[in-house]
Amino acid sequence: MQKLRICFAGTPVFSAAHLSAIIDSEHEVVAVYTQPDRPAGRGKKLQASPVKNLALENGLRVLQPESLKEQEQRDVLEKISPDVLVVVAYGLILPKVILAIPKYACINVHASLLPRWRGAAPIERSLLSGDKETGVTIMKMDEGLDTGEILYKRFVNILDSDTRVDLETKLMAGGSKALLHCLNNLTEMLEDAEKQDDSLSCYADKLHKTEALIDWSKRSEFIERQIRAGIGRSPAYCFLDQKRLRILRADIPTEQSNNSETQCGTIIEVTKDTFTVRCLNSALRIYTVQLPGKNATGVGDLLNSKPSLFEVGKTFSDEPALEQ
């Protein structure tokens, strides 16, 4: 195995897991690129990315340019002279001149089985679509959007209970192993790289806030996937008594009564720990919710303090109260 001089580019927790794997390997991290500190939280204080925090903890050089398009940034990278630039959810476009600088290649870790789910939200899109399998693809980067030649794939099963957080955790673990496998065998991997079949591609567009709004007239299977896909980032929500309510955990009851004439979005059953809502084809049983400005709460706890909050016959809506 050849010891490589590696530049790393990434920003969120998903990226940091891969940087950590390289730090613990025999390879040398010579510089780390991450996005500039951004305002976050109620105080809007500048907050460093998980990648920056990890890099500083390990005494690594950190670079945070707003863009890589300027000649100055090209000069900086040329002076560093990396063997490989590893990119994992960096969030900035790499111009052609940057792609050409590393000795061997710029390689990217993408959280899908390319060419399926190119784009910004492959984890969420795979869950929403009901995919039973996904994975991580290591590719040699080109100027296109996730169109580069494939070096290696690692497959991951999607369980019916997996949330976005669950699946991201599995993909971080699988991706870290896949990345090290590629780095340890880089020359062979580059020689055997395979072109993607563009005819099989689909695009994982970034989720819009409107996609988190529950439409109870849809099938219960889709709404249940919508809830799992939103965990940790864009929680699914609706309105009850014209107030926003996030739905965080639900399942589809195996036994269901015949409520085919009941309006979709209507609560049809309440137990001490759950309530059940009518959907297009069946129903959805809700376990955990979140009220505005509150922490996630079990339905049972809310019913203890507010027994009238969820009552049979109440109906969810898709819009808040109108301002007076």
Backbone hydrogen bonds, N-H to C=O, Kabsch-Sander energy under -0.5 kcal/mol:
donor,donor_aa,acceptor,acceptor_aa,energy
6,I,4,L,-0.7
6,I,28,E,-3.5
7,C,84,V,-2.6
8,F,31,A,-2.2
9,A,86,V,-2.9
10,G,33,Y,-2.2
11,T,88,V,-0.7
11,T,89,A,-0.9
16,A,12,P,-2.1
17,A,13,V,-1.9
18,H,14,F,-0.8
18,H,15,S,-0.7
19,L,15,S,-2.2
20,S,16,A,-2.5
21,A,17,A,-1.4
22,I,18,H,-1.7
23,I,19,L,-2.6
24,D,20,S,-1.8
25,S,22,I,-1.6
28,E,4,L,-2.7
29,V,27,H,-0.5
30,V,6,I,-2.4
30,V,28,E,-0.8
31,A,6,I,-1.0
32,V,61,R,-2.5
33,Y,8,F,-3.7
34,T,63,L,-2.1
38,R,47,Q,-1.8
40,A,45,K,-1.7
44,K,41,G,-1.1
45,K,40,A,-1.1
47,Q,38,R,-2.5
51,V,11,T,-1.7
53,N,49,S,-2.4
54,L,50,P,-2.1
55,A,51,V,-2.5
56,L,52,K,-2.7
57,E,53,N,-2.0
58,N,54,L,-1.1
59,G,56,L,-1.6
60,L,55,A,-2.8
63,L,32,V,-3.0
73,Q,70,E,-0.6
74,R,70,E,-1.4
75,D,71,Q,-2.5
76,V,72,E,-1.9
77,L,73,Q,-2.1
78,E,74,R,-2.4
79,K,75,D,-2.0
80,I,76,V,-1.8
81,S,77,L,-2.0
83,D,5,R,-2.4
84,V,5,R,-1.7
85,L,105,A,-1.7
86,V,7,C,-3.0
86,V,84,V,-0.6
87,V,85,L,-0.5
87,V,107,I,-3.0
88,V,9,A,-2.9
98,I,95,P,-0.7
99,L,95,P,-2.0
100,A,96,K,-1.2
101,I,98,I,-1.5
103,K,82,P,-2.1
104,Y,83,D,-2.9
105,A,83,D,-1.0
107,I,85,L,-2.3
107,I,105,A,-0.5
108,N,139,M,-2.7
109,V,87,V,-2.1
110,H,108,N,-0.6
110,H,137,T,-2.7
112,S,110,H,-1.7
114,L,112,S,-1.3
116,R,113,L,-1.8
118,R,115,P,-0.6
118,R,202,C,-2.6
121,A,204,A,-2.3
125,R,121,A,-2.2
126,S,122,P,-2.0
127,L,123,I,-1.7
128,L,124,E,-2.8
129,S,125,R,-1.9
130,G,127,L,-1.3
131,D,126,S,-2.2
134,T,156,V,-3.1
136,V,154,R,-2.5
137,T,110,H,-2.7
138,I,152,Y,-3.0
139,M,108,N,-2.2
139,M,137,T,-0.6
140,K,149,E,-2.8
141,M,106,C,-3.0
141,M,139,M,-0.6
146,D,144,G,-1.1
150,I,194,E,-3.3
151,L,138,I,-3.1
152,Y,138,I,-1.7
154,R,136,V,-2.4
156,V,134,T,-3.0
158,I,132,K,-2.4
159,L,157,N,-0.6
162,D,159,L,-1.3
164,R,228,R,-2.4
167,L,163,T,-2.6
168,E,164,R,-2.6
169,T,165,V,-2.2
170,K,166,D,-1.9
171,L,167,L,-2.4
172,M,168,E,-2.3
173,A,169,T,-1.8
174,G,170,K,-2.5
175,G,171,L,-2.9
176,S,172,M,-2.1
177,K,173,A,-1.6
178,A,174,G,-2.4
179,L,175,G,-2.7
180,L,176,S,-2.0
181,H,177,K,-2.1
182,C,178,A,-2.1
183,L,179,L,-2.6
184,N,180,L,-2.5
185,N,181,H,-0.8
185,N,182,C,-0.6
186,L,183,L,-1.0
189,M,185,N,-2.4
190,L,186,L,-2.7
191,E,187,T,-1.9
192,D,188,E,-1.6
193,A,190,L,-0.9
194,E,150,I,-2.2
198,D,196,Q,-1.0
200,L,197,D,-2.0
201,S,198,D,-1.4
202,C,115,P,-1.3
204,A,118,R,-4.6
205,D,203,Y,-1.2
211,E,208,H,-1.7
212,A,209,K,-1.7
213,L,210,T,-1.0
214,I,237,Y,-3.1
216,W,214,I,-0.7
218,K,215,D,-2.0
223,I,219,R,-2.0
224,E,220,S,-2.6
225,R,221,E,-1.8
226,Q,222,F,-2.7
227,I,223,I,-2.1
228,R,224,E,-1.8
229,A,225,R,-2.6
230,G,226,Q,-1.1
231,I,227,I,-0.6
231,I,228,R,-0.7
233,R,230,G,-1.9
234,S,230,G,-0.6
237,Y,212,A,-2.4
238,C,245,L,-1.9
239,F,317,S,-2.0
240,L,243,K,-2.6
243,K,240,L,-1.5
245,L,238,C,-2.9
246,R,290,Q,-2.5
247,I,236,A,-2.4
248,L,246,R,-0.6
248,L,288,T,-2.5
249,R,288,T,-1.4
251,D,285,R,-2.1
256,Q,254,T,-0.5
259,N,257,S,-1.1
262,T,259,N,-1.7
265,G,278,R,-3.0
266,T,263,Q,-1.4
267,I,314,K,-3.2
268,I,266,T,-0.5
268,I,276,T,-2.7
269,E,276,T,-1.1
271,T,274,T,-2.8
275,F,286,I,-1.3
276,T,269,E,-2.7
277,V,284,L,-2.9
278,R,266,T,-2.6
279,C,282,S,-2.6
280,L,218,K,-2.1
284,L,277,V,-2.4
285,R,251,D,-3.2
286,I,275,F,-3.3
286,I,284,L,-0.5
287,Y,249,R,-2.8
288,T,249,R,-1.3
289,V,297,T,-2.6
290,Q,246,R,-1.8
294,K,291,L,-2.2
297,T,289,V,-3.3
299,V,287,Y,-3.0
300,G,273,D,-0.7
302,L,298,G,-1.7
303,L,299,V,-2.5
304,N,300,G,-1.6
305,S,301,D,-1.3
306,K,302,L,-3.5
309,L,306,K,-2.2
311,E,309,L,-0.6
313,G,267,I,-2.8
314,K,311,E,-2.1
316,F,265,G,-3.1
317,S,239,F,-2.9
321,A,242,Q,-1.5
